[in-house]
Amino acid sequence: MPRKRFFPPPLHPETGKPLQNKGAEDRTLLTINGRITLLRRRYAAPGIDSTYPLDAWLARAEADGGLGVREMAGRLNLGSRNFDTSADNLARTAQIRTCGEALRQLVESEGKAVQAAAEAGRLPIDWTFADCLALDKEGEPTGQTRTYLGAGGVMVPTQTEAEKQARRIKVEAKRHLTGKGTGPLPKAKEGADGPYKEFKIVTPYDDKCEHRLVSVTRDDCEKAGRLMRRDGARVGLDKADDKVGLWDGSEWISNQAKQHSVPPDATGLDFYHLSENVHKAKRAVFGEADPKDATAPGNVWVAEVLHAAKHEGYEALRSRLEEWKGVLRGAKRKAAEGLLGYVTAREGMILYPEFLALGRQIGSGPTESMCKATTMRLKGRGMRRDTDNAEALMALEALNQSGAWDAYWEALLSQAA
């Protein structure tokens, strides 16, 4: 009895006749168990391209079965300084061998997939405002909820158009000398207009920083404002008993919060940024001094000013600065006027006594730490990337910092099942 065919050959799109079986050809797949080679049938006929019916199944298997490889590659990349090292670690830990360039493409592709999922609001999140318990000034729960909204900008090294062109010239010269690759290079993406570009970070979080949602964008302030609205809605920011904005005093952040209808109950100026401006004025007026010398005139003045801001509030701070400015002349007076202008423009944000009395934080450390964490993989020596690839790597770290890494990959695995 002849063996029954499980899959009949595909039909010719015009004549409807079965295509000719041209034999088996191999194809390799990268899986969590290493690279494997499979044989599949090729069918063809005069006037049409060859077809491989099994390839559609293999593409699904590669997408689903390769989840382990993709997650492992992304995880190893988070703790590495370059893709060659990540590829070597992947080979040593999982016996999955690939080159650094192939790994780079895989990781950046996954980062873009994560960013697309974030844009669509599909990233898993296991907390809301109800999980954000407010703490009093003693660090004890108050019985209410409190959610912070942080935002900021961070400079990321990017590849300029001039750098791209110079690199292409070197590659073409090398190809000519080695005789490898006679065709033209692929069309390059347009490079950045400068060596650095400001990316935006948005993050809601709680008092203990046990819950946070981190989002990144390479786009403008308007996009950051939309992230505030989107992420605020996801965690129910507007439903918290105490909604606190805390950032570095940049006007664009406050403007976007208002424009996108996510204004907090109170907005605070990060104490560290105020301190930076006070120290800048100190150096202009008193000169450099050993920061450990508590008796140096400049250090004494800084301590008094910051104490007034922290424990007495805006009015006491402004009065002290105006009095100080009145005895200065020339360049020193100009430096004092600069500090006074900085403070005056942020009158509504200098609320340190009120914040401390309620147990609110006065430093935007949770936001600043996310600016550092999401860009750490991008700031190695000589690193330059296209903005979309930089954003992709930041998106992977943002997923990890949001505590959603495992849930994200589990969701993909359940979809593949």
VOVEX-515627 format. One line per 5 residues: their letters; for each residue x, y, z of C-alpha. Coordinates in steps of 0.25 Angstrom, whole numbers, plus 5000, padded with zeros to 4 digits. Example, Ala and Ser with C-alpha at 12.3 -4.5 7.8 and 13.67 -1.06 7.14 Angstrom:
<atoms>
as> 5049 4982 5031  5055 4996 5029
</atoms>
This chain:
<atoms>
mprkr> 5000 5000 5000  5006 5013 4996  5010 5023 5007  5000 5035 5008  5005 5049 5006
ffppp> 5002 5057 5018  5004 5070 5011  5001 5071 4996  5010 5080 4987  5006 5094 4985
lhpet> 4998 5098 4973  5003 5107 4961  4996 5121 4963  4992 5121 4949  4990 5107 4944
gkplq> 4986 5101 4957  4995 5089 4954  5004 5083 4965  5018 5089 4966  5030 5080 4963
nkgae> 5037 5075 4975  5052 5079 4974  5057 5072 4986  5061 5076 5000  5069 5088 5004
drtll> 5074 5091 5018  5071 5103 5027  5077 5107 5040  5069 5113 5052  5075 5119 5065
tingr> 5068 5113 5077  5070 5113 5092  5076 5099 5090  5086 5105 5080  5086 5106 5065
itllr> 5079 5094 5058  5078 5090 5043  5065 5085 5037  5062 5080 5023  5050 5085 5016
rryaa> 5045 5082 5002  5046 5092 4990  5035 5093 4979  5037 5101 4966  5032 5102 4952
pgids> 5036 5110 4940  5033 5125 4941  5031 5126 4956  5040 5127 4968  5043 5114 4977
typld> 5034 5112 4989  5036 5105 5002  5023 5102 5009  5029 5098 5022  5036 5112 5023
awlar> 5023 5118 5028  5023 5108 5040  5038 5110 5042  5036 5125 5043  5025 5123 5054
aeadg> 5034 5113 5061  5046 5122 5060  5038 5134 5065  5032 5126 5077  5043 5116 5080
glgvr> 5053 5127 5079  5047 5134 5091  5058 5128 5100  5069 5133 5091  5063 5147 5090
emagr> 5061 5148 5105  5075 5143 5108  5082 5152 5098  5074 5164 5104  5077 5160 5118
lnlgs> 5092 5158 5116  5093 5171 5108  5087 5179 5121  5100 5175 5129  5110 5176 5118
rnfdt> 5118 5188 5112  5119 5183 5097  5112 5173 5088  5124 5164 5086  5125 5162 5101
sadnl> 5110 5158 5101  5112 5149 5089  5123 5142 5096  5115 5141 5109  5104 5135 5102
artaq> 5113 5124 5096  5119 5121 5109  5106 5121 5117  5096 5115 5107  5105 5109 5096
irtcg> 5098 5118 5086  5108 5124 5077  5106 5136 5069  5115 5149 5066  5114 5162 5073
ealrq> 5108 5169 5060  5097 5158 5059  5094 5160 5074  5094 5175 5073  5083 5174 5062
lvese> 5075 5164 5071  5076 5172 5083  5072 5185 5076  5061 5178 5069  5055 5174 5083
gkavq> 5057 5187 5089  5049 5193 5077  5038 5182 5080  5038 5186 5094  5036 5201 5091
aaaea> 5025 5198 5081  5018 5190 5092  5020 5202 5101  5014 5211 5091  5002 5202 5090
grlpi> 5000 5201 5105  5003 5186 5105  5014 5186 5115  5010 5178 5127  5009 5186 5140
dwtfa> 5005 5179 5153  5003 5192 5162  4994 5204 5163  4993 5216 5172  4986 5207 5182
dclal> 4999 5200 5185  5006 5214 5187  5005 5216 5202  5008 5230 5207  5019 5231 5218
dkege> 5019 5242 5229  5032 5249 5233  5035 5238 5242  5034 5228 5231  5022 5222 5236
ptgqt> 5009 5219 5227  4999 5230 5228  4987 5221 5223  4986 5229 5210  4992 5227 5196
rtylg> 5003 5236 5190  5009 5235 5176  5020 5243 5170  5022 5247 5156  5036 5250 5151
aggvm> 5042 5254 5138  5055 5259 5133  5065 5260 5121  5078 5252 5119  5088 5254 5108
vptqt> 5092 5242 5100  5103 5241 5090  5099 5239 5076  5105 5237 5063  5106 5249 5054
eaekq> 5104 5250 5039  5119 5254 5037  5123 5241 5046  5114 5232 5037  5121 5237 5024
arrik> 5135 5236 5030  5132 5222 5034  5126 5218 5020  5138 5223 5013  5147 5214 5022
veakr> 5138 5202 5020  5138 5204 5005  5153 5205 5005  5155 5193 5013  5145 5185 5004
hltgk> 5153 5190 4992  5166 5185 4998  5161 5171 5002  5153 5169 4990  5141 5166 4999
gtgpl> 5127 5172 4994  5128 5178 4981  5114 5184 4981  5110 5197 4987  5108 5198 5002
pkake> 5093 5199 5007  5087 5212 5008  5090 5218 5022  5080 5225 5031  5082 5240 5033
gadgp> 5092 5243 5045  5089 5253 5056  5091 5267 5055  5100 5267 5067  5109 5258 5076
ykefk> 5098 5258 5087  5083 5258 5087  5074 5260 5099  5065 5248 5102  5053 5249 5112
ivtpy> 5050 5240 5124  5036 5239 5130  5034 5231 5143  5023 5230 5153  5027 5224 5166
ddkce> 5024 5222 5181  5030 5227 5194  5039 5214 5196  5042 5213 5181  5037 5199 5181
hrlvs> 5027 5202 5170  5031 5210 5158  5028 5211 5143  5039 5216 5134  5037 5221 5120
vtrdd> 5047 5227 5110  5046 5235 5097  5056 5241 5087  5045 5251 5083  5042 5265 5088
cekag> 5035 5271 5100  5021 5269 5094  5024 5254 5093  5029 5253 5108  5016 5260 5112
rlmrr> 5008 5249 5105  5016 5239 5113  5012 5246 5126  4998 5245 5122  4998 5231 5117
dgarv> 5006 5225 5129  4999 5234 5139  4986 5228 5134  4992 5214 5135  4995 5215 5149
gldka> 4983 5223 5153  4991 5235 5157  4979 5244 5158  4972 5235 5168  4984 5236 5178
ddkvg> 4981 5244 5191  4994 5251 5189  5000 5254 5175  5014 5260 5176  5022 5265 5164
lwdgs> 5037 5265 5167  5047 5270 5156  5059 5279 5153  5051 5292 5151  5051 5291 5136
ewisn> 5040 5299 5130  5036 5289 5119  5033 5278 5130  5023 5287 5137  5017 5292 5124
qakqh> 5015 5278 5119  5009 5274 5132  4998 5285 5131  4996 5283 5116  4993 5269 5117
svppd> 4984 5270 5129  4993 5263 5139  4996 5274 5149  5000 5269 5163  4994 5274 5176
atgld> 5008 5280 5178  5021 5281 5170  5034 5282 5177  5048 5286 5172  5059 5276 5174
fyhls> 5067 5280 5185  5080 5275 5179  5078 5284 5167  5075 5296 5176  5088 5293 5183
envhk> 5096 5292 5170  5092 5306 5167  5095 5311 5181  5109 5305 5180  5111 5311 5166
akrav> 5108 5325 5172  5117 5322 5183  5129 5319 5174  5127 5332 5166  5127 5340 5179
fgead> 5136 5333 5189  5144 5325 5180  5148 5311 5181  5149 5305 5195  5151 5291 5201
pkdat> 5137 5285 5202  5141 5279 5215  5145 5292 5222  5133 5296 5229  5139 5309 5234
apgnv> 5142 5314 5220  5133 5327 5217  5127 5321 5205  5123 5308 5211  5117 5315 5223
wvaev> 5109 5323 5214  5104 5311 5206  5100 5304 5219  5092 5316 5223  5085 5318 5210
lhaak> 5081 5303 5208  5077 5302 5223  5068 5314 5221  5062 5308 5208  5060 5295 5215
hegye> 5054 5299 5228  5049 5313 5226  5043 5313 5212  5043 5322 5200  5041 5336 5206
alrsr> 5053 5334 5216  5062 5329 5205  5058 5340 5196  5061 5351 5207  5074 5345 5210
leewk> 5078 5345 5195  5074 5359 5193  5081 5364 5206  5094 5357 5201  5093 5363 5187
gvlrg> 5092 5377 5192  5106 5377 5197  5112 5371 5185  5117 5379 5172  5122 5375 5158
akrka> 5123 5361 5154  5120 5356 5168  5106 5364 5168  5103 5358 5154  5105 5344 5160
aegll> 5096 5347 5171  5085 5353 5162  5086 5340 5154  5083 5331 5166  5072 5341 5171
gyvta> 5066 5340 5157  5066 5325 5158  5060 5324 5171  5049 5335 5168  5045 5327 5155
regmi> 5042 5315 5164  5035 5321 5175  5023 5311 5175  5033 5299 5175  5041 5303 5187
lypef> 5032 5296 5197  5042 5288 5205  5037 5291 5219  5023 5287 5215  5028 5275 5208
lalgr> 5036 5270 5220  5024 5272 5229  5016 5263 5221  5027 5253 5219  5028 5256 5204
qigsg> 5042 5254 5197  5049 5267 5193  5060 5260 5184  5057 5255 5170  5067 5244 5172
ptesm> 5058 5233 5167  5057 5240 5154  5071 5244 5153  5075 5229 5156  5067 5225 5144
ckatt> 5074 5235 5135  5087 5228 5139  5082 5214 5138  5075 5215 5124  5087 5221 5118
mrlkg> 5098 5213 5125  5099 5204 5113  5100 5215 5103  5112 5223 5110  5124 5214 5108
rgmrr> 5137 5220 5102  5135 5223 5087  5120 5218 5087  5111 5225 5077  5098 5220 5072
dtdna> 5086 5224 5063  5075 5230 5072  5065 5219 5069  5075 5209 5073  5079 5216 5085
ealma> 5064 5218 5089  5063 5202 5087  5074 5199 5097  5068 5209 5107  5054 5203 5105
lealn> 5060 5189 5110  5066 5195 5122  5053 5203 5125  5046 5190 5124  5055 5184 5134
qsgaw> 5055 5196 5144  5040 5196 5143  5040 5182 5149  5033 5176 5137  5044 5168 5130
daywe> 5039 5154 5134  5024 5158 5132  5027 5163 5118  5034 5150 5113  5024 5141 5120
allsq> 5013 5149 5113  5020 5146 5099  5021 5132 5103  5007 5130 5106  5003 5137 5093
aa> 5012 5127 5086  5006 5115 5093
</atoms>
